[in-house]
Amino acid sequence: MPETKFNSWLRWTCYCAAGEFCGLLAVAWPGWLIIRELEPGGSVLARIAEVVIMMLLGVAEGFVLGWFQWQGWRRLLPQLQLRNWLWATVLAASLAWLLGTLPTVSLAAGLALQTPHPHALLILWSGLIGLVFGGVFGGVQWLELKRHSAHAGLWIPANALGWCLGLVVLSLETALPLEQMSVWETGASLLSASLAAGLVIGGVTGAGVLAALPPVNPRYSE
């Protein structure tokens, strides 16, 4: 009995949400601890170390997320190879986190926190970053996905929208006084925020999965 579109979407959403949950934690939890230790110095060397560390954490996220996403893809696109998808996702995650740690991005976030409505502006800024983040993610993965589907281009806007909404959900955590919370309280907050963001990203990109599937590109059907 053929699988319904809803079942395909639900399976993808679950796999993607699990991947985003574990992947975001691989970045958010150690990243928060490391940056908290680096911030007091504020030196150029500390800033460079932060960028390098976040890129390396992005590699970890890419492997985790790529593996989970491939589990969702393999029934729908059996010809999609795990190795190729992993490398595409690792590259996408590394580039996206590099963009997220650029000085201009941090400066804009810092300026937002100094305004009369810091959390509202930071949430808006997170949504804009999510659009770029998701666009980079989807664009790099599209390079592999286009070999298997003529509609693969829809994967890019689906990721841009999914990450936009997902980072907005994740940024809601900024409304909490993390500096006044213990490490375990902060960890619980990151767990719940990462799970919620993962479900949002998984649900939105799941629609992109269904849209990107038919028909198969005859150029790459061999």
Secondary structure, 3 states (H helix, E strand, C coil): CCCCHHHHHHHHHHHHHHHHHHHHHHHHHHHHHHHHHHCCCCCHHHHHHHHHHHHHHHHHHHHHHHHHHHHHHCCCCCCCCHHHHHHHHHHHHHHHHHHHCCHHHHHHHHHHHCCCCHHHHHHHHHHHHHHHHHHHHHHHHHHHHCCCCCCHHHHHHHHHHHHHHHHHHHHHHHHCCHHHCCHHHHHHHHHHHHHHHHHHHHHHHHHHHHHHCCCCCHHHCC
